[in-house]
Amino acid sequence: MSDWHKQSVTGLREKLARREIGAKEAVQASLDRIEATEGRISSLVHIDAAQALHRAKEMDSKGPQADQPLWGVPLVLKDVFTTKGMPSTCGSRMLQSFVPFYDAEVVRRLKEAGAIVVAKSNMDEFAMGSSTENSAFQVTRNPWDLDRVPGGSSGGSAASTAAGQTPASLGTDTGGSIRQPAGFCGLAGLKPTYGRVSRFGLIAYGSSLDQAGPMARSVRDLAVLLEVIAGYDPKDATSAPVQVPAFAAALKERQDLSGLRIGVPAEYWGEGLDQEVRQTCEQALDLIRDLGAETVPVSLPHTEYAIAAYYIIVMAEASSNLARYDGVRYGLRDKTAHELKDMYIKSRSQGFGPEVQRRILLGTYVLSAGYYDAYYKKAAQVRRLIKNEYEQALGQCDLLCAPIAPTAAFALGEKSDDPLQMYLTDVFTNPLNLTGLPGLCLPVGLGSTTGLPIGFQFFGRAFDEQTILQASHVLERAQTALPQPAALEDLD
């Protein structure tokens, strides 16, 4: 398939249903594209070609199944999801030999819907990072500019989909790790409401923040994938028993944005916003008004404290979640130690990279007896204030909107030696994770200076992904589609 890199989930599914191509042909096209592009972008850590082709051959023998919305569609999964029979490393040496005997719930649902998992994608170790430079195995590059980051921690999934290896991929969003890399790589990316998608089998980083979601080249594809992976799961205590709407069908219900009130939070449009990002996102705002929406100024005054509150909470949760990796029960184990304490120290020092160790130490500190009230408790109180402000703003508006990041994708190595500067790249994404509300990133053009994709995001009310998807779909159709990533043009 010469146009494989341009295929959408829905377009490919229609071709498969009409038997214009078979599942095996689709998988082989995906593997061919991986072979052509992977040497440049290093987006994948495990490719399961034999198993994917075997499953596709079995599916072809039975023919397309009308009740499987992803029948024969190849997908890439972030390596944070446990996947039966495939390594699930979470980007860490600690889990480099871990091969689960079960699928995460979202993986089970994808397979049940007919999807074929061809590969697992690179990521910042245990999802701790904003650039996919913290992986224990390799550094992933942005398909638009190979000297720039793809974002993180789901940068491998974003780069893979942007490069056309598969029509879509799955990532996780703890502090923006779906939306930010989607923005940097010119994709649409959705963070569902916390509790909308099961976290069973998702290797935990920040348990009150982590949420799985899709990245794709169109909003319609996001809607199709969300329908598949969403829904109550009794295996996850945080899963919400909320009905899953027909998200894809609902896109047809709105042809413009008339009747919508869209809030523009002043805190996201002020100092620190790069000029090309401001210009491109303001053009998107103008288009939103032309499409019939009313934009209204709103204020979220506690947003300035969100970075501090987020990192205190997420590091505390990381300290707790990663305590299980001690070299005793599972994970990397140092075999040179002669005493238990020495074995703990060596196993964790060898298994965890510098960023993970930093966050574990800081998380342990803020949870300690002498500092819990001053740091963790205070951060939890600020989190509640931020959540209240968002809910109040969304009581007056249908949606809120903002840029996805202060700049376009930054250069590899530019911020890796300065953790504080790296953390600040999440300034426009992690406040939403503190609230648990849904958000969607949509590319709205290329920067006038860098020529790189600029991302724009909508925030919505809890479990109202439908309005976000509808508004994003209308805006997407009114825009000029992005070209193919510049660094891979010679392959197309």
C-alpha positions as a printed Julia matrix, in Angstrom:
492×3 Matrix{Float64}:
   0.0     0.0    0.0
   1.85    3.05  -1.25
  -0.37    5.42   0.73
  -0.18    3.46   4.0
   1.27    6.39   5.95
  -1.87    8.41   5.18
  -4.41    5.8    6.27
  -6.92    6.62   9.01
  -8.46    4.04  11.32
 -11.92    4.54   9.83
 -10.69    4.61   6.24
  -8.66    1.46   6.69
 -11.53   -0.31   8.43
 -13.81    0.46   5.48
 -11.27   -0.97   3.02
 -10.94   -4.08   5.15
 -14.73   -4.46   5.38
 -15.04   -4.23   1.59
 -12.19   -6.76   1.23
 -10.16   -4.32  -0.84
  -7.26   -5.45   1.34
  -6.85   -8.17   3.95
  -5.72   -7.95   7.54
  -2.41   -9.62   6.67
  -1.8    -7.05   3.93
  -2.51   -4.23   6.4
  -0.13   -5.67   8.98
   2.57   -6.19   6.37
   2.18   -2.58   5.19
   2.59   -1.44   8.78
   5.71   -3.56   9.23
   7.17   -2.24   5.96
   6.61    1.33   7.1
   8.21    0.53  10.44
  11.26   -0.85   8.65
  11.49    2.28   6.48
  11.15    4.82   9.3
  12.3     3.25  12.54
  16.0     3.79  11.84
  15.34    7.52  11.85
  12.92    8.01  14.73
  13.53    5.07  17.15
   9.92    5.06  18.33
   9.51    1.35  19.16
  11.09   -0.96  21.74
   9.49   -4.25  20.71
   8.06   -5.33  17.34
   6.04   -8.56  17.27
   5.94   -9.17  13.54
   5.46  -12.94  13.65
   2.57  -12.89  16.12
   0.87   -9.95  14.35
   1.06  -11.67  10.96
  -0.16  -14.95  12.46
  -3.19  -13.26  14.01
  -3.92  -11.39  10.77
  -3.79  -14.63   8.78
  -6.27  -16.25  11.19
  -8.58  -13.25  10.92
  -8.45  -13.29   7.12
  -9.52  -16.94   7.14
 -12.74  -15.95   8.89
 -13.3   -12.68   7.04
 -14.23   -9.2    8.31
 -16.45   -9.19  11.38
 -19.09   -6.45  11.28
 -19.31   -6.32  15.08
 -15.58   -5.57  15.43
 -15.0    -1.85  14.75
 -11.21   -2.28  14.6
 -11.12   -5.57  12.67
  -7.68   -5.93  11.07
  -6.41   -2.5   12.12
  -2.75   -2.54  13.28
  -1.99   -0.47  16.38
   1.01    0.48  18.51
   0.75    0.56  22.31
   2.82    2.54  24.76
   5.0     0.1   26.68
   3.22    0.97  29.92
   0.39   -1.5   29.19
   0.79   -5.13  30.19
   0.48   -7.2   27.03
   0.22  -10.97  27.14
   3.27  -12.65  25.65
   5.0    -9.35  24.79
   7.7    -7.59  26.83
   6.24   -4.76  28.91
   9.2    -2.74  30.12
   7.78    0.69  30.95
  10.96    2.08  29.41
  13.0     0.78  32.35
  15.81   -1.7   32.96
  13.89   -2.67  36.07
  11.33   -4.46  33.86
  13.45   -5.27  30.82
  12.77   -9.03  31.14
   9.11   -8.75  32.22
   6.7   -10.61  29.92
   3.14  -10.51  31.37
   0.77  -13.48  31.25
  -2.29  -11.22  30.91
  -3.49   -8.21  28.94
  -4.35   -4.82  30.39
  -8.09   -4.21  30.15
  -7.7    -1.65  27.35
  -5.54   -4.12  25.41
  -8.14   -6.84  25.91
 -10.86   -4.52  24.6
  -8.79   -3.5   21.59
  -8.13   -7.13  20.67
 -11.79   -8.01  21.21
 -12.65   -5.21  18.77
 -10.36   -6.79  16.17
  -7.24   -4.64  16.52
  -3.82   -6.2   15.94
  -0.97   -5.07  18.19
   2.17   -4.89  16.07
   4.56   -3.16  18.47
   5.17   -1.51  21.83
   6.43    2.06  21.81
   9.31    3.78  23.58
   8.54    6.04  26.54
  10.11    8.01  29.35
  10.95    5.54  32.1
   7.82    4.78  34.14
   6.19    7.7   32.26
   8.41   10.21  34.07
   9.34   12.84  31.52
   8.18   15.24  28.84
  10.53   14.42  25.98
  11.07   10.62  25.74
  14.73   11.24  26.51
  14.47    9.39  29.83
  13.97    5.93  28.35
  16.5     3.34  29.49
  16.77    2.01  25.92
  16.85    4.79  23.33
  15.98    8.38  22.51
  12.98    8.89  20.22
  13.06   11.65  17.61
  10.31   13.86  16.22
   9.3    12.91  12.63
   8.96   16.61  11.81
  12.55   17.41  12.79
  14.91   14.63  13.84
  16.87   17.0   16.06
  13.81   17.73  18.21
  11.9    15.81  20.84
   8.54   14.16  20.12
   7.28   15.14  23.57
   6.64   12.7   26.37
   6.13   10.47  28.08
   4.09    8.95  25.24
   6.54   10.27  22.66
   7.15    6.86  21.13
   3.46    6.37  20.39
   3.14    9.9   19.0
   6.22    9.61  16.78
   5.11    6.21  15.52
   1.67    7.43  14.47
   3.0    10.69  13.02
   5.46    8.65  10.94
   2.59    6.53   9.6
   3.73    3.25  11.15
   0.14    2.59  12.24
  -3.02    4.7   11.85
  -3.28    5.25  15.62
  -1.68    4.38  18.93
  -2.41    4.3   22.62
  -0.7     6.39  25.29
  -1.25    7.51  28.85
  -1.73   10.99  30.26
  -0.55   11.65  33.84
   0.38   15.3   33.41
  -0.17   15.82  29.7
   1.64   12.81  28.28
  -0.91   12.22  25.52
  -1.78   15.81  24.67
   1.73   17.31  24.7
   3.39   14.72  22.39
   0.32   14.77  20.16
   0.76   18.54  19.88
   4.48   18.27  19.18
   3.95   15.61  16.48
   0.9    17.11  14.74
  -1.69   14.6   15.97
  -5.02   14.6   17.71
  -4.78   13.16  21.22
  -7.44   12.6   23.86
  -7.16   12.38  27.64
 -10.5    10.96  28.82
 -12.11   11.78  32.15
 -10.38    9.99  35.02
 -12.34    6.77  35.51
 -13.7     6.63  31.93
 -11.05    4.09  30.86
  -9.87    1.18  33.01
  -6.41    1.4   34.54
  -6.21   -2.37  35.12
  -2.89   -3.54  33.67
  -1.56   -0.01  33.3
   1.8     0.03  35.11
   1.23    2.74  37.7
   3.08    6.03  38.03
   0.6     8.42  39.67
  -2.5     6.39  40.48
  -4.84    9.35  41.0
  -3.69   10.95  37.74
  -2.89    8.25  35.16
  -5.42    7.83  32.36
  -5.14    5.91  29.09
  -6.23    7.42  25.78
  -5.74    7.37  22.0
  -3.62    9.36  19.55
  -4.53    9.46  15.87
  -4.49   11.61  12.75
  -8.16   12.56  13.04
 -10.76   13.33  15.68
 -13.08   10.72  14.2
 -10.46    8.06  14.85
 -10.19    9.22  18.47
 -13.95    8.81  18.84
 -13.88    5.27  17.41
 -11.01    4.22  19.67
 -12.54    5.8   22.77
 -15.77    3.87  22.23
 -13.74    0.66  22.24
 -11.56    1.25  25.3
 -14.03    3.14  27.52
 -16.43    1.56  29.98
 -16.74    0.27  33.51
 -14.3    -2.39  34.66
 -14.87   -4.1   38.03
 -11.16   -4.98  38.16
 -10.33   -1.27  38.58
 -11.53    0.35  41.8
 -11.33    3.81  40.18
 -13.39    2.82  37.12
 -16.64    4.79  36.85
 -19.93    2.99  36.08
 -20.9     5.55  33.44
 -22.56    4.75  30.13
 -20.38    5.04  27.03
 -22.06    7.15  24.29
 -21.77    6.45  20.58
 -19.0     9.02  20.22
 -18.34    8.51  16.5
 -21.98    8.7   15.47
 -22.47   11.84  17.57
 -19.92   13.73  15.46
 -22.57   14.07  12.74
 -24.89   15.92  15.1
 -22.88   19.15  14.99
 -22.01   21.0   11.77
 -20.74   24.21  13.36
 -20.02   25.65  16.8
 -23.13   27.81  17.12
 -24.6    27.82  20.61
 -21.33   26.91  22.31
 -19.7    29.17  24.9
 -15.97   28.58  24.97
 -13.95   30.01  27.83
 -10.49   31.49  27.24
  -8.54   31.3   30.55
  -6.29   34.34  30.9
  -3.66   32.27  32.75
  -2.95   30.21  29.61
  -2.5    33.14  27.25
  -0.14   35.43  29.17
   3.57   35.74  29.78
   5.86   32.94  28.6
   3.84   31.98  25.52
   6.05   31.85  22.44
   5.03   34.29  19.72
   4.5    31.67  16.99
   2.36   29.59  19.37
   0.32   32.65  20.33
  -0.18   33.66  16.71
  -1.25   30.19  15.55
  -3.59   29.59  18.5
  -5.17   33.04  18.16
  -5.91   32.21  14.52
  -7.63   29.06  15.79
  -9.66   31.24  18.18
 -10.71   33.47  15.28
 -11.82   30.41  13.35
 -13.79   29.15  16.36
 -15.68   32.46  16.41
 -16.27   32.27  12.65
 -17.77   28.83  13.17
 -20.38   30.33  15.49
 -19.01   29.88  19.0
 -19.01   32.63  21.59
 -15.63   33.01  23.3
 -15.65   34.47  26.79
 -12.75   35.43  29.09
 -12.47   33.36  32.27
  -9.98   33.23  35.1
  -8.44   30.25  36.88
  -6.31   32.08  39.45
  -4.82   29.03  41.19
  -3.36   27.75  37.91
  -0.01   29.31  38.81
   0.3    26.82  41.67
  -0.61   23.8   39.56
   2.97   22.85  38.6
   4.1    22.77  42.22
   1.01   20.92  43.44
   1.15   18.42  40.58
   4.8    17.48  41.06
   4.44   17.08  44.81
   1.44   14.78  44.39
   2.77   12.77  41.47
   6.19   12.25  43.05
   4.58   11.12  46.3
   2.47    8.61  44.39
   5.5     7.47  42.39
   7.43    6.86  45.61
   4.61    4.66  46.86
   3.94    2.83  43.58
   7.58    2.08  42.78
   8.37    0.73  46.25
   7.3    -2.69  44.95
  10.34   -2.88  42.67
  12.78   -4.08  45.3
  14.55   -6.96  43.58
  12.72   -9.53  45.68
   9.32  -10.17  44.16
   9.93   -9.16  40.54
  11.97   -6.75  38.48
  15.73   -6.51  38.13
  17.7    -8.12  40.96
  21.38   -7.55  41.66
  23.12  -10.89  42.23
  26.38   -9.61  43.67
  25.05   -8.36  47.01
  25.66  -10.43  50.14
  23.18   -8.67  52.42
  19.48   -7.83  51.99
  19.93   -4.07  52.38
  22.79   -4.06  49.89
  20.65   -6.03  47.44
  17.83   -3.48  47.72
  20.2    -0.57  47.11
  22.03   -2.14  44.18
  18.89   -3.48  42.5
  17.06   -0.16  42.65
  20.14    1.87  41.7
  20.79   -0.29  38.66
  17.14   -0.73  37.69
  16.0     2.89  37.91
  17.38    5.77  35.86
  18.33    9.21  37.25
  14.92   10.85  36.73
  13.04    8.02  38.39
  15.43    8.03  41.34
  15.03   11.8   41.65
  11.25   11.56  41.78
  11.24    8.66  44.23
  13.53   10.6   46.59
  11.46   13.78  46.38
   8.24   11.81  46.8
   9.57   10.03  49.85
  10.64   13.37  51.3
   7.24   15.06  50.92
   5.53   12.03  52.5
   7.87   11.9   55.49
   6.51   12.58  58.96
   8.1    15.99  59.36
   7.06   17.36  55.96
   3.75   15.68  55.05
   1.58   18.59  56.25
   3.81   21.27  54.73
   4.01   19.68  51.28
   1.7    16.8   50.42
  -1.3    17.92  52.44
  -0.97   21.49  51.15
  -0.66   20.26  47.55
  -3.83   18.18  47.98
  -5.68   21.26  49.23
  -4.47   23.32  46.25
  -5.58   20.51  43.98
  -9.11   20.84  45.32
  -9.05   24.62  44.75
  -7.94   24.11  41.15
 -10.64   21.5   40.55
 -13.29   23.82  41.99
 -12.17   26.67  39.71
 -12.34   24.51  36.6
 -15.79   23.24  37.51
 -17.02   26.78  38.19
 -15.66   27.98  34.85
 -17.29   25.05  33.07
 -20.53   25.91  34.81
 -20.51   29.15  32.78
 -19.01   27.69  29.58
 -19.39   24.52  27.56
 -15.64   24.19  26.98
 -12.36   25.88  27.86
  -9.48   26.24  25.41
  -5.73   26.86  25.57
  -2.44   26.22  23.78
  -0.96   22.79  24.46
   2.54   24.04  25.38
   4.41   27.36  25.6
   6.57   26.43  22.59
   6.69   24.02  19.7
   8.85   20.9   20.09
  12.2    21.82  21.59
  15.63   20.48  20.65
  16.97   17.18  21.89
  19.14   17.81  24.94
  17.93   21.38  25.34
  16.26   20.81  28.69
  17.55   17.4   29.79
  20.16   18.88  32.14
  17.67   21.2   33.84
  14.79   19.27  35.45
  12.93   22.44  36.46
  12.86   23.74  32.89
  11.7    20.33  31.71
   8.88   20.3   34.28
   7.74   23.73  33.09
   7.02   22.35  29.62
   3.91   20.78  31.2
   2.58   24.09  32.49
  -0.45   24.05  30.15
  -1.3    20.36  30.51
  -0.89   19.13  34.08
  -3.52   21.39  35.74
  -6.2    19.38  33.92
  -4.9    16.1   35.36
  -5.31   17.5   38.87
  -9.01   17.96  38.1
  -9.63   14.59  36.44
 -11.52   16.35  33.61
 -11.19   15.4   29.92
  -9.07   17.24  27.37
  -8.25   16.94  23.68
  -5.27   18.22  21.7
  -5.75   19.21  18.07
  -3.05   20.5   15.69
  -4.04   23.94  14.39
  -1.18   24.74  12.03
   2.57   25.06  11.67
   4.64   27.66  13.51
   5.72   30.6   11.38
   9.3    30.38  12.7
   9.99   26.69  13.27
   7.58   25.15  10.74
   6.62   22.66  13.46
   3.1    21.63  14.5
   1.31   23.79  17.07
  -1.22   22.11  19.36
  -4.44   23.57  20.73
  -6.59   21.96  23.43
 -10.17   21.88  24.6
 -11.15   21.05  28.19
 -14.63   19.83  29.09
 -16.9    18.73  31.89
 -16.5    15.33  33.53
 -17.59   12.5   31.21
 -18.54   14.99  28.49
 -15.99   13.83  25.94
 -18.78   13.99  23.36
 -18.9    17.81  23.33
 -15.1    18.01  23.15
 -14.98   15.56  20.26
 -17.78   17.34  18.38
 -16.18   20.78  18.73
 -12.76   19.45  17.77
 -14.21   17.66  14.75
 -15.87   20.85  13.5
 -12.65   22.84  13.98
 -10.58   20.12  12.31
 -12.8    20.08   9.2
 -12.58   23.87   8.88
  -8.77   23.84   8.86
  -6.23   23.01   6.21
  -4.8    19.56   6.93
  -1.15   19.38   7.92
   1.31   18.03   5.35
   3.32   14.89   6.03
   6.18   15.25   8.57
   9.04   17.12   6.97
  11.84   14.77   8.09
  10.2    11.82   6.3
   9.14   13.55   3.07
  11.67   11.64   0.97
  10.01    8.36   1.96
   6.57    9.49   0.79
